[in-house]
Amino acid sequence: MAAIRSYLWYVADGEISMQSIALGASKVPFIKGTQKVKETIKPDDLAALLAAPSDRSKIGIRDKTILILLYDSAIRVSELRELTLESLKLNETIPYIRVHGKGDKERIVSITDKTVEHLKRYIKIYHSETNGDYPLFYTVIKGNLSAMSTGNVERILNKYAEKIRPDHPGLPQKLYPHMLRRTRACGLYQNGVELELVSRILGHTSTQTTRIYASPSIEMLKKAMENNSVDVSETAEWLDDEEELARICGIR
């Protein structure tokens, strides 16, 4: 419909008699599709997912660091790919990372001390001989080092999702890196973090964009309903006295 409208207005620019047809087409409403609730990962499933990679293997340590950093910082997978050693400020009083986001905008995102521990362990293994210009997470193909691809990050995420799925059947069938970002953002909002601050963390230019993550939890909805409920209980205005009721009604 959008293509037809654009074409008719293009034709009408050269043929004035077509303007009424173009105007009529512009008034035809678009079909409204059902807006589905965006999936997030439940707390128990998330904890199991982050704990799934082994701490005893080199690959497991790398994979766990990727999953934990994606969740803790709520960065996009594209932003994760652009991180370098210089992006990390792990020895500051308040550790943080410098993120190169959309629109060529840079922001800083605070990370937890636990995430710092995982990053330091990862760097000790994977960056013992590299400098600050190297991609933080990389792959080596035929001797060529490059930033890890989005597809590879997604493969890692689903690899561990399948591993824990037998014990966590409620996990979404297909996971995407953005689910970790959405889960983190929703969790921050539901735990009382102001929307403006959540917006800064996510790198949004407007809080209107952030509102898609501001979905209340079931507990929040329940509390709101209970706080605004109406007391429908009634108290008797007189004693349950048959003689008194008869006297008031004038039948005795």
C-alpha positions in Angstrom: 0.0 0.0 0.0 2.9 2.4 0.8 4.5 1.6 -2.6 1.2 2.2 -4.4 0.7 5.6 -2.6 4.2 6.7 -3.4 3.8 5.7 -7.1 0.4 7.5 -7.5 1.8 10.8 -6.0 4.7 10.4 -8.4 2.4 10.1 -11.3 0.1 12.9 -10.1 3.1 15.3 -10.1 3.1 14.9 -13.9 -0.6 14.4 -14.5 -2.9 16.6 -12.5 -6.0 14.4 -13.2 -4.4 11.7 -11.1 -4.3 13.8 -7.9 -7.8 12.8 -6.9 -6.9 9.1 -7.2 -3.7 9.6 -5.2 -5.6 11.5 -2.6 -8.1 8.7 -2.4 -5.4 6.1 -2.0 -3.8 8.1 0.8 -7.0 7.8 2.8 -7.0 4.0 2.7 -6.0 2.8 6.2 -3.2 0.3 6.7 -4.1 -3.1 8.2 -3.3 -3.1 11.9 -1.4 -6.2 12.9 -1.5 -7.8 16.3 1.3 -6.4 18.5 2.9 -9.3 20.3 4.4 -9.0 23.7 8.2 -9.1 23.4 9.7 -12.1 25.1 12.1 -11.8 28.0 14.0 -14.5 29.9 12.7 -15.4 33.3 15.0 -15.0 36.3 15.5 -18.7 37.0 16.1 -19.5 33.3 18.5 -16.5 33.0 20.6 -17.6 36.0 20.9 -21.1 34.6 21.8 -19.7 31.2 24.6 -17.5 32.5 25.9 -20.4 34.6 25.9 -23.0 31.8 29.3 -22.3 30.2 32.1 -24.2 31.9 34.6 -22.4 34.1 37.2 -25.1 33.4 37.7 -24.7 29.7 39.1 -21.8 27.6 36.0 -21.7 25.3 33.7 -21.9 28.3 35.3 -18.9 30.0 35.0 -16.9 26.8 31.4 -17.8 26.3 30.4 -17.0 29.9 32.1 -13.6 29.7 30.2 -12.8 26.5 26.8 -13.7 28.0 27.4 -12.0 31.3 28.7 -8.8 29.7 25.8 -8.7 27.2 23.3 -9.0 30.1 25.0 -6.8 32.7 25.7 -3.9 30.4 22.5 -4.3 28.2 24.6 -3.3 25.1 23.6 -4.3 21.6 25.4 -7.2 19.9 26.8 -4.7 17.4 28.3 -2.7 20.3 29.8 -5.8 21.8 31.6 -6.5 18.5 33.1 -3.1 18.5 34.6 -3.3 22.0 38.4 -3.3 22.3 40.7 -3.5 25.2 40.8 0.3 25.3 37.0 0.3 25.8 37.4 -1.3 29.2 38.0 0.8 32.4 38.2 -2.0 34.9 40.5 -0.5 37.5 38.5 2.6 38.1 36.7 3.2 41.4 33.5 2.6 39.5 34.3 0.2 36.6 32.7 1.0 33.3 33.0 0.4 29.5 33.0 2.9 26.7 30.4 1.9 24.1 30.3 3.1 20.5 26.6 3.1 19.8 24.2 4.0 17.0 24.6 7.3 15.2 28.3 7.4 16.0 27.5 8.2 19.6 29.7 7.2 22.5 28.4 6.5 26.0 29.7 4.9 29.2 28.0 2.0 30.9 28.8 1.0 34.5 29.4 -2.7 35.1 29.3 -4.8 38.3 32.4 -6.0 40.1 31.4 -9.6 39.3 31.5 -8.8 35.6 34.9 -7.1 36.1 36.2 -10.4 37.5 35.0 -12.4 34.5 36.5 -9.8 32.1 39.9 -9.8 33.8 40.1 -13.6 33.8 39.1 -13.6 30.1 41.7 -11.0 29.2 44.4 -12.9 31.0 43.7 -15.9 28.8 42.9 -14.3 25.4 44.8 -11.0 25.4 48.1 -11.8 27.1 50.0 -10.7 24.0 47.7 -8.2 22.4 47.4 -4.4 22.7 44.4 -2.0 23.1 43.5 -1.9 19.5 42.5 -5.6 19.3 38.8 -6.5 19.3 37.8 -7.7 22.8 36.0 -10.8 21.4 37.5 -12.2 18.2 37.8 -15.2 15.9 40.8 -16.3 14.0 40.1 -17.8 10.5 43.1 -18.9 8.4 45.4 -16.8 10.6 43.3 -13.6 10.2 42.0 -12.1 13.4 38.7 -10.2 13.3 35.8 -9.2 15.6 33.4 -12.0 16.4 30.4 -12.1 14.1 26.9 -11.5 15.2 26.0 -15.0 14.0 28.7 -16.5 16.2 27.4 -14.7 19.3 23.9 -15.9 18.5 25.2 -19.5 18.0 26.9 -19.3 21.5 23.7 -18.1 23.1 21.5 -20.9 21.7 24.2 -23.5 22.3 23.8 -23.0 26.1 20.0 -22.5 25.8 19.7 -26.0 24.3 22.0 -27.3 27.1 19.7 -26.2 29.9 16.4 -26.5 28.1 15.5 -30.0 29.5 15.5 -28.4 33.0 14.1 -25.1 31.8 11.3 -25.9 29.3 9.9 -22.3 29.7 12.9 -20.9 27.9 12.0 -19.3 24.5 12.6 -21.7 21.6 14.9 -19.3 19.8 17.1 -16.8 21.7 18.7 -13.7 20.3 21.3 -11.4 21.9 18.8 -8.6 22.0 16.7 -10.7 24.5 19.4 -10.2 27.1 19.3 -6.5 26.5 15.5 -6.4 26.8 15.5 -8.6 29.9 18.0 -6.4 31.6 16.1 -3.2 30.7 12.8 -4.6 31.9 14.4 -5.8 35.1 15.9 -2.3 35.8 12.5 -0.7 35.2 10.6 -3.2 37.3 13.1 -2.7 40.1 12.4 1.0 40.3 15.1 2.5 38.1 13.8 5.7 36.5 13.0 5.5 32.8 15.3 8.4 32.0 18.3 6.5 33.6 17.3 3.3 31.8 17.3 5.3 28.6 20.8 6.6 29.2 22.1 3.0 29.9 20.6 1.7 26.7 21.9 4.6 24.6 18.5 5.9 23.5 18.1 9.5 22.4 14.5 9.6 23.6 12.7 8.0 26.5 9.9 7.3 24.0 12.1 4.6 22.5 12.8 3.2 26.0 9.1 2.8 26.8 8.9 -0.4 24.7 11.0 -2.0 27.5 9.0 -0.4 30.3 6.6 -3.4 30.7 5.3 -3.9 34.2 5.8 -7.3 35.9 2.9 -9.5 37.1 3.8 -8.5 40.6 3.6 -4.8 39.7 0.2 -5.3 38.2 -1.1 -7.2 41.1 0.1 -4.6 43.6 -1.5 -1.8 41.5 -4.8 -3.7 41.5 -4.7 -4.3 45.2 -3.8 -0.7 46.0 -6.8 0.6 44.0 -9.4 -2.0 44.9 -12.8 -1.0 46.3 -14.0 -2.4 49.6 -17.4 -4.0 48.9 -18.0 -5.4 52.3 -21.0 -4.0 54.2 -21.6 -3.6 57.9 -25.1 -3.9 59.5 -26.7 -0.6 60.4 -28.7 -2.2 63.2 -28.6 -5.3 65.4 -30.0 -8.5 64.2 -33.1 -8.0 66.4 -36.3 -9.3 64.9 -38.5 -7.3 67.4 -36.7 -4.1 66.7 -37.0 -4.6 62.9 -40.7 -5.3 63.2 -41.2 -2.1 65.3 -39.3 0.0 62.7 -41.4 -1.4 59.9 -44.6 -0.8 61.8 -45.8 -4.4 61.8 -45.9 -4.8 65.5 
